Structure formats: structure tokens, C-alpha cells
Amino acid sequence: MNRNGQAALPMFADGPVAGVDEAGRGPLAGPVTAAAVILDPARVPAGLADSKTLGAGQRKCLAAAVRRDALAWSVAWADPAEIDALNILQATYLAMRRAVAGLALRPGHVQVDGNGCPRLGACTVEAIVKGDALIPAISAASILAKVHRDEWMVRLHRRWPDYGFDRHKGYGTGAHMAALQANGPCAVHRRSFRPVRLAGIRS
């Protein structure tokens, strides 16, 4: 057991286990972001959970704790052009591969949230449905990916303020759709997504 009373984190013969999750598959703009985390069994931050169940302040505090206490962590992404070229699923897998490759420690096994996962060469990979709520390392990755992407969308808002990226983070809200109709797509919109494609035709 670790200091939070949780079961010890698993280890594989070839190295530790990394948790992987993504943020931003559904939005109409911005990157899809993935994070990979190898937690320290002795320093698992209390309160880890699916990022969607946490408030923004909670996510930021937990992200800081993960970055401070994890054995290794990495955040990576695929940009809108890659999403359009590959499709959103393959772009998500690309971001996940980049996140795992960016870890300072080589994992022996990777656990990914969901029912599908990328190929990672020699590393074994396991898909876990609702893993972001069940597996602490995946929860940590979920939080890092979400916090990083949200911060990125705020930066994009400063460059393209007409779209309100700081509020909806690129998701297809009513305000975002109205901005698309009024202004057409900008450089960080995903042109392969139907609402953006139609707005581009009409703009």
C-alpha cells in the first residue's frame, strides 16, 4: 500500500506501467492532446479522478502535483492539419505515441483509456474502458492532457479572439457555431469536421 492507502502500482518485467489518455477529440478547433504518466508508487497524489468530473481549479492543482511527484510524465499533441490528414482517431493515436516516446523512463506496459489503443512497438498496450476513473496513472494522464489543452486554447484565443476559444475550448457550442458562421474558419479549425467544412463553404 502507498501513503494514500491505495494498492501498489503494477510493474512489468521490462519496466513500469504508464497511463495514457487524451483530451480534445470532439472539438472543432485546436489540437488533440495526449499525456503519458508513470506514477511513483510512494507519491500518488490524492484525489486523482477522471478529469471530466473535476473542476478547473481541482485539475490545475492535481496537474501540478502529478508534474511534481510522478516518476515521469509527458504531454504531446497532433495539430489540426494532422487531424485533417489522418482523421481524428489516427491523430489521437499519433499524439499518444508521441507522449509515450517523450517519457524520461521507458515503460514496460502502457494502459490507455477507452476501447482502442495505438501500437507502440515493443511495448505492450492495454485498453481499459473507463480507465480514467479506475486507474490512477490514466486519471493523472487525463488531467494533464485536459489542463495542457485548455491552456493552449486560451493562448489561441489571444490570437483569434473572435471565436471565444477561452470559453468553449473549441467545442461546438452555440456561441462557437455563431462565430464560425460570422467569420468562417480560422487557421486552427479542423477543416475535415463537417460544421467547419460547411462554414468554410458559406464564408
C-alpha positions as CSV (number, residue, x, y, z in Angstrom):
1,M,0.0,0.0,0.0
2,N,1.1,3.6,-0.7
3,R,0.8,6.6,1.6
4,N,-2.8,7.2,0.3
5,G,-3.9,3.7,1.2
6,Q,-4.1,2.7,-2.5
7,A,-2.8,-0.6,-3.8
8,A,0.8,-0.5,-5.0
9,L,1.1,0.4,-8.7
10,P,1.9,-2.6,-11.0
11,M,5.3,-3.2,-12.5
12,F,6.2,-5.3,-15.5
13,A,9.4,-7.1,-16.1
14,D,10.5,-4.7,-18.7
15,G,9.7,-1.6,-16.8
16,P,7.0,0.4,-15.0
17,V,3.4,0.9,-16.2
18,A,2.4,4.2,-17.9
19,G,-1.1,5.5,-18.0
20,V,-2.2,7.3,-21.2
21,D,-5.2,9.4,-22.0
22,E,-6.3,12.2,-24.4
23,A,-8.2,15.4,-24.4
24,G,-9.8,17.2,-27.4
25,R,-11.1,14.5,-29.8
26,G,-14.5,16.2,-30.2
27,P,-13.8,20.0,-30.6
28,L,-14.0,21.7,-34.0
29,A,-10.7,23.6,-33.4
30,G,-7.3,23.2,-31.8
31,P,-5.1,20.1,-31.3
32,V,-5.9,16.7,-29.8
33,T,-3.6,16.4,-26.8
34,A,-2.4,13.2,-25.1
35,A,-0.4,12.7,-21.9
36,A,1.5,9.7,-20.5
37,V,2.3,9.3,-16.8
38,I,4.3,6.9,-14.8
39,L,3.4,7.4,-11.1
40,D,5.7,7.0,-8.2
41,P,4.0,4.2,-6.0
42,A,5.1,6.1,-2.9
43,R,3.8,9.5,-4.1
44,V,0.4,9.1,-5.8
45,P,-1.5,12.4,-5.5
46,A,-4.7,12.1,-3.5
47,G,-7.9,12.9,-5.4
48,L,-7.0,11.6,-8.9
49,A,-10.1,11.1,-11.0
50,D,-11.5,11.4,-14.5
51,S,-10.7,15.0,-15.5
52,K,-14.3,15.4,-16.7
53,T,-15.5,15.0,-13.1
54,L,-13.2,17.7,-11.7
55,G,-13.5,21.5,-11.7
56,A,-10.9,23.6,-13.4
57,G,-9.2,24.6,-10.1
58,Q,-9.0,20.9,-9.0
59,R,-7.5,19.9,-12.3
60,K,-4.8,22.6,-12.1
61,C,-3.9,21.6,-8.5
62,L,-3.7,17.9,-9.4
63,A,-1.8,18.6,-12.6
64,A,0.9,20.4,-10.5
65,A,1.0,17.5,-8.1
66,V,1.4,15.0,-10.9
67,R,4.2,17.0,-12.6
68,R,6.0,17.3,-9.2
69,D,5.6,13.8,-7.9
70,A,5.4,11.4,-10.9
71,L,8.4,9.4,-11.9
72,A,7.9,10.6,-15.5
73,W,5.3,12.5,-17.5
74,S,4.9,13.7,-21.0
75,V,2.4,15.7,-22.9
76,A,2.2,15.7,-26.7
77,W,-0.3,16.5,-29.4
78,A,-1.4,16.3,-33.0
79,D,-2.3,19.6,-34.7
80,P,-5.4,20.4,-36.8
81,A,-3.5,19.8,-40.1
82,E,-2.5,16.3,-38.9
83,I,-6.1,15.7,-37.7
84,D,-7.4,16.6,-41.2
85,A,-4.8,14.5,-42.9
86,L,-5.1,11.4,-40.8
87,N,-8.6,11.5,-39.2
88,I,-9.2,12.2,-35.6
89,L,-8.7,8.6,-34.4
90,Q,-5.3,8.2,-36.0
91,A,-4.3,11.7,-35.0
92,T,-5.2,10.7,-31.4
93,Y,-3.0,7.6,-31.6
94,L,-0.2,9.7,-33.0
95,A,-0.4,12.1,-30.1
96,M,-0.4,9.1,-27.7
97,R,2.7,7.6,-29.4
98,R,4.5,11.0,-29.1
99,A,3.5,11.3,-25.4
100,V,4.9,7.8,-24.6
101,A,8.0,8.5,-26.6
102,G,8.6,11.6,-24.6
103,L,8.7,9.9,-21.2
104,A,12.0,10.1,-19.4
105,L,11.6,6.4,-18.4
106,R,10.8,3.6,-20.8
107,P,7.6,1.9,-19.7
108,G,7.2,-1.9,-19.8
109,H,3.5,-1.7,-20.3
110,V,1.0,1.1,-21.2
111,Q,-2.6,1.3,-20.1
112,V,-4.8,3.5,-22.3
113,D,-8.3,4.8,-21.5
114,G,-11.0,3.5,-23.8
115,N,-11.6,0.5,-26.0
116,G,-8.8,1.0,-28.5
117,C,-5.1,1.9,-28.4
118,P,-2.2,2.7,-30.6
119,R,0.6,0.3,-31.5
120,L,3.7,1.2,-29.5
121,G,6.4,-1.1,-31.0
122,A,7.9,-3.4,-28.4
123,C,5.9,-2.0,-25.6
124,T,2.7,-3.9,-24.6
125,V,-0.5,-1.9,-24.6
126,E,-3.8,-2.5,-22.9
127,A,-7.1,-0.6,-23.5
128,I,-9.3,-0.1,-20.4
129,V,-12.8,1.2,-20.7
130,K,-13.4,3.9,-18.1
131,G,-9.7,3.7,-17.2
132,D,-9.6,7.4,-16.5
133,A,-11.9,6.7,-13.5
134,L,-10.3,3.4,-12.5
135,I,-6.6,3.5,-13.0
136,P,-4.6,6.3,-11.1
137,A,-2.0,6.7,-13.8
138,I,-4.7,7.1,-16.5
139,S,-6.5,9.6,-14.3
140,A,-3.3,11.6,-14.0
141,A,-2.8,11.5,-17.8
142,S,-6.4,12.6,-18.3
143,I,-5.8,15.6,-16.0
144,L,-2.5,16.6,-17.6
145,A,-3.9,16.3,-21.1
146,K,-7.0,18.4,-20.3
147,V,-5.1,21.1,-18.4
148,H,-2.5,21.4,-21.1
149,R,-5.1,21.6,-23.9
150,D,-7.2,24.2,-22.1
151,E,-4.2,26.4,-21.5
152,W,-3.3,26.1,-25.2
153,M,-6.9,27.1,-26.3
154,V,-6.6,30.2,-24.1
155,R,-3.4,31.1,-25.9
156,L,-5.1,30.5,-29.2
157,H,-7.9,32.9,-28.1
158,R,-5.4,35.7,-27.8
159,R,-4.6,35.3,-31.5
160,W,-8.1,34.6,-32.7
161,P,-10.4,36.4,-30.2
162,D,-13.5,36.4,-32.4
163,Y,-14.2,32.7,-31.7
164,G,-14.2,32.5,-27.9
165,F,-11.7,29.7,-27.6
166,D,-11.0,30.7,-24.0
167,R,-14.6,29.8,-23.0
168,H,-15.6,26.8,-25.0
169,K,-12.1,25.4,-25.8
170,G,-13.0,24.7,-29.4
171,Y,-16.1,22.6,-28.8
172,G,-19.2,23.2,-31.0
173,T,-21.2,25.4,-28.6
174,G,-23.9,27.7,-29.9
175,A,-21.5,30.7,-29.5
176,H,-18.8,28.9,-31.4
177,M,-21.1,27.9,-34.2
178,A,-22.3,31.5,-34.5
179,A,-18.7,32.8,-34.6
180,L,-18.0,30.2,-37.4
181,Q,-21.0,31.4,-39.4
182,A,-20.0,35.1,-39.0
183,N,-16.2,34.7,-39.6
184,G,-15.6,31.4,-41.3
185,P,-12.9,29.1,-40.1
186,C,-9.5,30.3,-38.9
187,A,-6.2,28.5,-39.2
188,V,-6.7,26.2,-36.2
189,H,-10.1,24.9,-37.1
190,R,-10.4,21.3,-38.2
191,R,-11.4,21.5,-41.8
192,S,-12.4,17.8,-42.1
193,F,-15.1,18.3,-39.4
194,R,-18.4,18.8,-41.1
195,P,-19.6,22.0,-39.3
196,V,-16.2,23.7,-40.1
197,R,-16.3,22.5,-43.7
198,L,-19.8,23.8,-44.2
199,A,-18.9,27.1,-42.6
200,G,-15.9,27.4,-44.9
201,I,-18.2,26.9,-47.9
202,R,-20.5,29.6,-46.8
203,S,-17.9,32.1,-45.7
